Amino acid sequence: MRRAALTIALAATSSAAAADYNAVVEAAQSFLGSQAATNMMTGSLQDLETELSLQPVAQTGLNAANLIILEDSIVDQANQLAKGHQTVENRIVLSDPGHNETVEQLGQNIANYVVASTIGSVSQYFGPGASQEIVNAASLESRSSAVSQGGTNYANVAIAQLSIGTALQEIPDGGTQTVRNDLSLGATARIDAVSQDGTNMGNILIAETIKDVTRSFYGDQVVENHLTVESTGHLPDSITQNGLNVANYVSAISIENMTQTSEGRQVVTNEVVLSGAGPLDVASLDSYGVNYNVGHTNVVNLVEIRAPKDSDAPSVISFSQNSTMSQKQTLGRGAALIGNTATIQR
């Protein structure tokens, strides 16, 4: 479930904007506006700086709103409301057959995020009407060893080293998280490897002890990975497409009195399209010798009960889950639908 990866990624992204204080904190935060990170590159490699040839081409964008990062402190109360819009847009159009080493487009949005040693009470609302959107679009005629596109959205995340006393997390109808990766390879493009990845995470709780939790997810999580080629002769040697949606995930040693409901929508689309002919299925890609790796995973209401540090320590497990989520993915290989699931390590 990438729990460790999630924690590390968030901390690494946000640590530069925060400090640790040995204090008890109460905070109220609201985000009602908009954040936009936009990177645009168009033209030919010959028109750009000569140093660009044989060098990586990279575009990155990050938006963050309502962050509390106090790893060594107690957050007694945190109230976070996000009703705004976060957008990352990376676009590249290279119109000649020049050569650059790699092309990379990355985006990340974070809204409502708390890290502390102990959290007494936390309330996080993403919406109504809040949105996180990442668009990575590239149209290439160039030659590259690798092209990678990736995006990650986080909404309503609370992480405590020890305990979370009371937690309320809501993503209502109209709250959306979207990642779109779109790559078009022209007639002169030659790419060895393509990687497209999208992740949406909504309502995440991680602590040793968690009590009195109510969570609901009625929003939309969408990942779309599209690769279009002019002919089968322009297919990359290696193609990787992954989409992951997670709504209502909790990891703890002890959970007492938790209720979580999910009635939203999760969609993952992974598609390789032959221009003028339509999508290529997995068997076709295999027949053309493409090393095709695909993953489409939708997860809702997942509870991970970790083993206590002391094997004799008592732990309480008490929760209820309900889901009527719409979950959809394309292509048959690497698909996983997970709902109302608990894993227990003892």
LUMKERO-258358 format. One record per residue (C-alpha): residue number from 0; x, y, z. Coordinates in steps of 0.25 Angstrom, whole numbers, plus 2048, in hexadecimal, padded with zeros to 3 digits. Example, Ala and Ser with C-alpha at 12.3 -4.5 7.8 and 13.67 -1.06 7.14 Angstrom:
<atom 0, <831, 7EE, 81F>>
<atom 1, <837, 7FC, 81D>>
//
This chain:
<atom 0, <800, 800, 800>>
<atom 1, <80C, 809, 7FF>>
<atom 2, <80A, 80E, 80D>>
<atom 3, <819, 811, 810>>
<atom 4, <81A, 817, 802>>
<atom 5, <80E, 820, 804>>
<atom 6, <814, 825, 812>>
<atom 7, <822, 828, 80C>>
<atom 8, <81D, 82F, 7FF>>
<atom 9, <814, 838, 807>>
<atom 10, <81F, 83C, 811>>
<atom 11, <829, 83E, 807>>
<atom 12, <820, 847, 7FF>>
<atom 13, <81C, 850, 80A>>
<atom 14, <828, 850, 814>>
<atom 15, <82E, 85D, 80E>>
<atom 16, <822, 865, 811>>
<atom 17, <821, 860, 820>>
<atom 18, <828, 85F, 82D>>
<atom 19, <827, 857, 83A>>
<atom 20, <823, 85E, 847>>
<atom 21, <822, 858, 854>>
<atom 22, <814, 85D, 857>>
<atom 23, <805, 85B, 857>>
<atom 24, <7FE, 860, 84B>>
<atom 25, <7F0, 864, 847>>
<atom 26, <7EE, 868, 839>>
<atom 27, <7E2, 86C, 82F>>
<atom 28, <7E6, 86D, 820>>
<atom 29, <7DD, 86F, 814>>
<atom 30, <7E0, 86F, 805>>
<atom 31, <7D6, 876, 7FC>>
<atom 32, <7DD, 87B, 7F0>>
<atom 33, <7E6, 874, 7E6>>
<atom 34, <7F4, 870, 7E3>>
<atom 35, <7FA, 86D, 7D6>>
<atom 36, <807, 869, 7D1>>
<atom 37, <809, 869, 7C2>>
<atom 38, <815, 865, 7B9>>
<atom 39, <815, 867, 7AA>>
<atom 40, <81F, 863, 7A0>>
<atom 41, <81D, 864, 791>>
<atom 42, <825, 864, 784>>
<atom 43, <831, 85C, 77F>>
<atom 44, <83E, 858, 786>>
<atom 45, <845, 860, 77C>>
<atom 46, <83E, 86D, 780>>
<atom 47, <841, 86A, 78F>>
<atom 48, <84F, 86B, 796>>
<atom 49, <859, 862, 790>>
<atom 50, <85C, 85D, 79E>>
<atom 51, <84E, 857, 79E>>
<atom 52, <853, 84C, 794>>
<atom 53, <857, 83F, 79A>>
<atom 54, <852, 845, 7A8>>
<atom 55, <846, 841, 7B0>>
<atom 56, <839, 84A, 7AE>>
<atom 57, <831, 84B, 7BB>>
<atom 58, <825, 852, 7C0>>
<atom 59, <820, 851, 7CE>>
<atom 60, <814, 858, 7D5>>
<atom 61, <810, 858, 7E4>>
<atom 62, <804, 85E, 7EB>>
<atom 63, <802, 85D, 7FA>>
<atom 64, <7F7, 863, 803>>
<atom 65, <7F4, 861, 812>>
<atom 66, <800, 85A, 817>>
<atom 67, <804, 858, 826>>
<atom 68, <811, 851, 828>>
<atom 69, <816, 850, 836>>
<atom 70, <81C, 842, 838>>
<atom 71, <820, 844, 846>>
<atom 72, <814, 84C, 84B>>
<atom 73, <806, 849, 850>>
<atom 74, <7FB, 84F, 847>>
<atom 75, <7F0, 850, 850>>
<atom 76, <7E6, 854, 846>>
<atom 77, <7E6, 856, 837>>
<atom 78, <7DB, 85B, 82E>>
<atom 79, <7DE, 85B, 81F>>
<atom 80, <7D4, 85F, 814>>
<atom 81, <7D8, 85F, 805>>
<atom 82, <7CE, 863, 7FB>>
<atom 83, <7D8, 869, 7F1>>
<atom 84, <7DE, 864, 7E4>>
<atom 85, <7EC, 85E, 7E2>>
<atom 86, <7F1, 85C, 7D4>>
<atom 87, <7FF, 858, 7CE>>
<atom 88, <800, 859, 7BF>>
<atom 89, <80D, 854, 7B8>>
<atom 90, <80D, 855, 7A9>>
<atom 91, <818, 852, 79F>>
<atom 92, <817, 852, 790>>
<atom 93, <824, 84F, 788>>
<atom 94, <822, 850, 779>>
<atom 95, <82F, 84B, 773>>
<atom 96, <837, 83E, 774>>
<atom 97, <842, 843, 77D>>
<atom 98, <848, 83B, 788>>
<atom 99, <847, 83D, 797>>
<atom 100, <84A, 833, 7A2>>
<atom 101, <83D, 832, 7AA>>
<atom 102, <830, 839, 7AB>>
<atom 103, <829, 83A, 7B9>>
<atom 104, <81C, 841, 7BE>>
<atom 105, <818, 840, 7CC>>
<atom 106, <80D, 846, 7D4>>
<atom 107, <808, 846, 7E3>>
<atom 108, <7FD, 84C, 7EB>>
<atom 109, <7FB, 84C, 7FA>>
<atom 110, <7EF, 851, 802>>
<atom 111, <7EC, 84F, 810>>
<atom 112, <7F8, 848, 816>>
<atom 113, <7FC, 847, 825>>
<atom 114, <808, 840, 82B>>
<atom 115, <80B, 840, 83A>>
<atom 116, <810, 837, 845>>
<atom 117, <801, 837, 84B>>
<atom 118, <7F5, 83C, 845>>
<atom 119, <7E9, 83F, 84F>>
<atom 120, <7DF, 843, 845>>
<atom 121, <7DF, 845, 836>>
<atom 122, <7D4, 849, 82C>>
<atom 123, <7D7, 849, 81D>>
<atom 124, <7CD, 84D, 812>>
<atom 125, <7D1, 84D, 804>>
<atom 126, <7C5, 853, 7FD>>
<atom 127, <7BA, 855, 7F9>>
<atom 128, <7BF, 859, 7EC>>
<atom 129, <7CE, 857, 7EF>>
<atom 130, <7D7, 852, 7E4>>
<atom 131, <7E5, 84D, 7E1>>
<atom 132, <7E9, 84B, 7D3>>
<atom 133, <7F6, 847, 7CC>>
<atom 134, <7F8, 847, 7BD>>
<atom 135, <805, 842, 7B6>>
<atom 136, <804, 844, 7A7>>
<atom 137, <810, 841, 79D>>
<atom 138, <810, 841, 78E>>
<atom 139, <81D, 83C, 789>>
<atom 140, <825, 83A, 77C>>
<atom 141, <832, 839, 783>>
<atom 142, <83A, 82D, 787>>
<atom 143, <83C, 82A, 796>>
<atom 144, <840, 81F, 79E>>
<atom 145, <835, 820, 7A8>>
<atom 146, <828, 828, 7AA>>
<atom 147, <821, 828, 7B8>>
<atom 148, <815, 82F, 7BC>>
<atom 149, <80F, 82F, 7CA>>
<atom 150, <806, 835, 7D4>>
<atom 151, <801, 834, 7E2>>
<atom 152, <7F6, 83A, 7EA>>
<atom 153, <7F4, 83A, 7F9>>
<atom 154, <7E8, 83F, 800>>
<atom 155, <7E5, 83D, 80F>>
<atom 156, <7F1, 837, 815>>
<atom 157, <7F4, 836, 824>>
<atom 158, <800, 82F, 829>>
<atom 159, <804, 82D, 838>>
<atom 160, <810, 826, 83E>>
<atom 161, <807, 822, 84A>>
<atom 162, <7F9, 824, 84A>>
<atom 163, <7ED, 82B, 843>>
<atom 164, <7E2, 82E, 84D>>
<atom 165, <7D6, 833, 845>>
<atom 166, <7D6, 834, 836>>
<atom 167, <7CC, 838, 82B>>
<atom 168, <7CF, 838, 81D>>
<atom 169, <7C5, 83B, 812>>
<atom 170, <7C6, 83C, 802>>
<atom 171, <7B8, 83F, 7FE>>
<atom 172, <7B1, 83E, 7F0>>
<atom 173, <7B8, 847, 7E7>>
<atom 174, <7C6, 845, 7ED>>
<atom 175, <7CF, 840, 7E2>>
<atom 176, <7DE, 83B, 7E0>>
<atom 177, <7E2, 839, 7D2>>
<atom 178, <7EF, 835, 7CB>>
<atom 179, <7F0, 835, 7BC>>
<atom 180, <7FD, 831, 7B5>>
<atom 181, <7FC, 833, 7A6>>
<atom 182, <808, 82F, 79C>>
<atom 183, <808, 830, 78D>>
<atom 184, <813, 82B, 785>>
<atom 185, <814, 830, 777>>
<atom 186, <81A, 82A, 76A>>
<atom 187, <828, 82D, 76D>>
<atom 188, <828, 82A, 77C>>
<atom 189, <830, 81F, 782>>
<atom 190, <82F, 81C, 791>>
<atom 191, <835, 810, 798>>
<atom 192, <82C, 810, 7A4>>
<atom 193, <81F, 817, 7A9>>
<atom 194, <81A, 818, 7B7>>
<atom 195, <80D, 81E, 7BB>>
<atom 196, <808, 81E, 7C9>>
<atom 197, <7FD, 824, 7D1>>
<atom 198, <7F9, 823, 7E0>>
<atom 199, <7ED, 829, 7E8>>
<atom 200, <7ED, 828, 7F7>>
<atom 201, <7E1, 82D, 7FF>>
<atom 202, <7DE, 82C, 80E>>
<atom 203, <7EB, 825, 813>>
<atom 204, <7ED, 823, 822>>
<atom 205, <7FA, 81D, 828>>
<atom 206, <7FD, 81B, 837>>
<atom 207, <800, 811, 841>>
<atom 208, <7F2, 813, 848>>
<atom 209, <7E6, 819, 842>>
<atom 210, <7D8, 81C, 849>>
<atom 211, <7CB, 822, 845>>
<atom 212, <7CC, 823, 836>>
<atom 213, <7C2, 827, 82C>>
<atom 214, <7C5, 827, 81D>>
<atom 215, <7BD, 829, 810>>
<atom 216, <7C1, 829, 802>>
<atom 217, <7B7, 82D, 7F7>>
<atom 218, <7C1, 833, 7ED>>
<atom 219, <7C8, 82F, 7E0>>
<atom 220, <7D6, 829, 7DE>>
<atom 221, <7DA, 828, 7D0>>
<atom 222, <7E7, 824, 7CA>>
<atom 223, <7E9, 824, 7BA>>
<atom 224, <7F5, 81F, 7B3>>
<atom 225, <7F5, 821, 7A4>>
<atom 226, <800, 81E, 79A>>
<atom 227, <7FE, 820, 78B>>
<atom 228, <807, 81B, 780>>
<atom 229, <807, 81E, 771>>
<atom 230, <80A, 80F, 76E>>
<atom 231, <80E, 802, 774>>
<atom 232, <81C, 805, 770>>
<atom 233, <81D, 811, 779>>
<atom 234, <819, 809, 786>>
<atom 235, <823, 80A, 791>>
<atom 236, <82A, 7FE, 795>>
<atom 237, <825, 7FF, 7A3>>
<atom 238, <818, 805, 7A8>>
<atom 239, <813, 806, 7B6>>
<atom 240, <806, 80C, 7BA>>
<atom 241, <801, 80C, 7C9>>
<atom 242, <7F5, 812, 7D0>>
<atom 243, <7F2, 812, 7DF>>
<atom 244, <7E5, 818, 7E6>>
<atom 245, <7E4, 816, 7F5>>
<atom 246, <7D8, 81C, 7FD>>
<atom 247, <7D7, 819, 80C>>
<atom 248, <7E4, 813, 810>>
<atom 249, <7E8, 811, 81F>>
<atom 250, <7F5, 80A, 825>>
<atom 251, <7F6, 808, 834>>
<atom 252, <7F9, 7FF, 83F>>
<atom 253, <7EC, 801, 846>>
<atom 254, <7DF, 807, 840>>
<atom 255, <7D3, 80A, 849>>
<atom 256, <7C5, 80F, 844>>
<atom 257, <7C8, 812, 836>>
<atom 258, <7BD, 814, 82B>>
<atom 259, <7C0, 816, 81C>>
<atom 260, <7B7, 817, 810>>
<atom 261, <7BA, 818, 801>>
<atom 262, <7B0, 81B, 7F6>>
<atom 263, <7B9, 822, 7EC>>
<atom 264, <7C0, 81E, 7DF>>
<atom 265, <7CD, 818, 7DC>>
<atom 266, <7D2, 817, 7CD>>
<atom 267, <7DF, 812, 7C7>>
<atom 268, <7E2, 813, 7B8>>
<atom 269, <7EE, 80D, 7B2>>
<atom 270, <7EE, 80E, 7A3>>
<atom 271, <7F8, 80D, 797>>
<atom 272, <7F2, 812, 78A>>
<atom 273, <7F6, 810, 77C>>
<atom 274, <7F3, 81D, 775>>
<atom 275, <7E7, 81B, 76B>>
<atom 276, <7E5, 80C, 770>>
<atom 277, <7E1, 80D, 77F>>
<atom 278, <7E6, 807, 78C>>
<atom 279, <7F0, 7FB, 78C>>
<atom 280, <7EC, 7F0, 795>>
<atom 281, <7F7, 7E8, 79E>>
<atom 282, <7F8, 7DD, 794>>
<atom 283, <7FB, 7E6, 788>>
<atom 284, <806, 7ED, 790>>
<atom 285, <80C, 7E0, 794>>
<atom 286, <80C, 7DC, 785>>
<atom 287, <813, 7E8, 781>>
<atom 288, <81E, 7E5, 78C>>
<atom 289, <81B, 7F0, 795>>
<atom 290, <81F, 7EE, 7A4>>
<atom 291, <811, 7F3, 7A9>>
<atom 292, <80F, 7F4, 7B8>>
<atom 293, <802, 7F9, 7BD>>
<atom 294, <7FB, 7FB, 7CA>>
<atom 295, <7ED, 801, 7CE>>
<atom 296, <7EA, 800, 7DC>>
<atom 297, <7DE, 806, 7E3>>
<atom 298, <7DD, 805, 7F3>>
<atom 299, <7D2, 809, 7FC>>
<atom 300, <7D0, 808, 80B>>
<atom 301, <7DD, 800, 80E>>
<atom 302, <7E1, 7FE, 81C>>
<atom 303, <7EF, 7F9, 820>>
<atom 304, <7F1, 7F5, 82E>>
<atom 305, <800, 7F4, 831>>
<atom 306, <807, 7EB, 83B>>
<atom 307, <809, 7F2, 849>>
<atom 308, <818, 7F5, 84D>>
<atom 309, <816, 7ED, 859>>
<atom 310, <810, 7DF, 856>>
<atom 311, <808, 7DF, 863>>
<atom 312, <802, 7ED, 862>>
<atom 313, <7F3, 7ED, 861>>
<atom 314, <7ED, 7F3, 855>>
<atom 315, <7DE, 7F7, 851>>
<atom 316, <7D8, 7F5, 844>>
<atom 317, <7CB, 7FB, 841>>
<atom 318, <7C6, 801, 834>>
<atom 319, <7BB, 800, 82A>>
<atom 320, <7BC, 802, 81B>>
<atom 321, <7B2, 804, 80F>>
<atom 322, <7B4, 806, 801>>
<atom 323, <7AC, 808, 7F4>>
<atom 324, <7B7, 80D, 7EC>>
<atom 325, <7B8, 80D, 7DD>>
<atom 326, <7C5, 807, 7D9>>
<atom 327, <7CA, 806, 7CB>>
<atom 328, <7D7, 803, 7C3>>
<atom 329, <7DB, 7FF, 7B5>>
<atom 330, <7E4, 7F4, 7B0>>
<atom 331, <7E4, 7E6, 7B6>>
<atom 332, <7F2, 7E5, 7BB>>
<atom 333, <7F6, 7EA, 7C9>>
<atom 334, <7E8, 7EE, 7CE>>
<atom 335, <7E4, 7EE, 7DD>>
<atom 336, <7D7, 7F3, 7E3>>
<atom 337, <7D8, 7F3, 7F3>>
<atom 338, <7CC, 7F7, 7FB>>
<atom 339, <7C8, 7F6, 80A>>
<atom 340, <7D5, 7EE, 80D>>
<atom 341, <7DD, 7ED, 81A>>
<atom 342, <7EB, 7E7, 81C>>
<atom 343, <7F0, 7E3, 82A>>
<atom 344, <7FE, 7E0, 82D>>
<atom 345, <800, 7D8, 83A>>
//
